[in-house]
């Protein structure tokens, strides 16, 4: 916030309707907001000829509920020809992962628009939650396939057991005796009173 004030951008953000904290995050090069998982339930608005229209439910990933509802109407219009002006949202709930501290393997069935046309693809990622795996997927698709977020459709997302994984970069972690080297160890003093700025010998951090 002080950085925004010092550069005189606080008034500019205020005139443009931008939060100062968000402006500061842009200056600091912060990442885009993490995707969240939403459950959106909607239907066609009841009419005298159809008093009980069919209800549709979708699980979507979006940064906020506004974009989740927008994606809901986008897919519903494509598949069932139900537009936003002729339909209504019954509920929009955010879904949280029940075990966010347990590492899991996730399998993605995707459809995206590549430079050669529409392509189906299967991907595997290893992360703690479904939302973190989705963020990882979007970054990977942008890096490897130049696919934009708007051109990627998540057809299915399931947790995969270790024995059912296919990709070698995921299988390499399925080892109970896996070990990682620590090439750069910084030795710290046990107490603050033993710290000093200068030493007679150069510390060795490689073992």
N, C-alpha and C positions, 0 to 999 in steps of 0.2 A: 504493500500500500504506500509506503514511503517512497518507493521507486517511482510509482505512478505520479505522486504529488511532485517529486523533484523534477520530473521531466515535463510537468505541466499537462499531462494527458488526462488527468482526472476530469476536468471540465469537458474535454473532447468526448470521453466515454459517456459522461452524463448526458450530453446533448444527443448522442447517438443511441442512448438507451442501453448502454453496455455496463454491466457491473464492473466495479473497479477491481475486484478480486479476479474476475475472468480476464480483464485486461492485463493484470499482472501475470497471470498464467501464460498469456500469449507472449508477453515479453520474455518470460523465463523459458519459453520453448516447451511448455508442458504438453503432455500427450492428450489425445482426444479422450472424452469421457468413456469409461468402461461400459460395455454393453450389459444390459440387464435382461432378465427373462420375464416376459409378461404373458399372462393368459387373458386373451380378449374373447369375449362372448358377444355375439350380435345376431341380428336377424333382419329380414325384410319387415318394414313397418306394416302392422295389421291393416287390412282393408275390409270393406263389407263383403267382398268375395272370398277373402282368405283371412279369417279371424285368428287362426293359429298357425302362423308361418313357421317354417323349419328353423331351428336354432343351430348356429355354427359356432364352433370353438376352435381357436388357434393358439398355439404356443409360439411366440415370436421373440426375437432378440433385437433390442433397440436401446439407444442411450436413455430414452425417457418414454413416458406413456403416450405423449403426443405422436411421436414417430411410430410407436407400436400400433396405434389406432390407424394411422395412415397406411402402414403396410397391410393391416388387416383388410381395409377396404380395397387395396390394390389387388390382393390375391382373390378376395371374394368376388370382385367384379370380373376377374379373368375366368374363374372357374364356374361360378354360379350366376353371373350376370346381375349381381345385386350392387347397386350404386350407393354412395353415401347419402345422397339426397332422398333415396327411397328406403333407407334402412335406419336402424338404430342400434346403439351400443347398450348392451344389458349390463356388462361388468367388464372391468379392466383391473386385474390384480397382478402384483409383482410376485414372482415365485423365487424363493430362496433355496439354496442347496441344503439338504438335511445334514450332510457330513462335509463341511468345508475344510476340515483339517486332514482328510484322508486322500492320499494320492490315488488317481484313477486313470484308466485308459478310455479315451473317447473315440468312437468311430463316426465320421461325418460322410453322409451321402449328399453330394452337392451337384448343382447344375449352375453353370455360369456361362456368360457370353464371352467367348474368346475372340481372337482376331480371325479365326477360321470358321466361327459359327457357334452354335450352342453345344456345350460339351458337358457330359456327365463324368464325375470323378469321385473317387473314394479317398478319404484322408484319415489319418490317425494322429492323435495328439495326446499328450500325457500332462495332466494338470490337476489342480485341486477341485475346481468347480466347473460347471458347465459354461458359465459366463467367461471365466478365464480362458477356457479352451476355445471359445468362439472368438475372443480377441486374438488369440494365437493363430487361429485359422485365417482370420482376415488379414493379418500381417503376412502370413506365409503365402497366401494366394496373391497378394499384391506384389510380393517379392519374386515369386517363382513364375507366376502366370500373368502378371500385369492385369489382374482382375480387380475392378472397383467394387466397393461394398454394394453399390446399388445393382450391380449385375450378377450378384451371387445369391442363389436361393438354396437354403438349407432344407433339403427334402426330409432328412431324418438325422437324428443325433442320439446315439445310444452308448451307455457304458459297456466296454468290451472286457471280457475276462482275459487274463494274461495268456491263457492257452489258445485263445482265438485271435490274437493279434497277428497282423500280416507283415507290417513294415519292420525292416531290420533296425531302424533307428529307435523304435519303441521296444523291440525284443531285447535289445542289449541291456536294458535296465531290469529285466526279469531274472535277476540273479541274487540269491540270498547272500552270497559272499562277495558282492561287488564292493570295491574299494576305490577311493579317489585319492590321488597323491596331494600332499600339501607342500609344494615346492618353495613357497615364500612364507615363512613363519616369522612373525614379529614378536620377539620376546619382550614381555612387559614386566615391570617390577612388581613384587607382591604388595607393596605399600607405596603411598605417595611420598613418604619421607625419603625413600631411596632413589627417587628420580633426580636426575641432573641433566643439565643442558649439554655439557661437554664431557667426553670420555677420552681416555688415553688410547683406546683401541677401537677400531671400527667394528661394529656389530656384524655378525654373520647371520643372514636370514635364510641361507640355503643349506639344506641338510641332505 
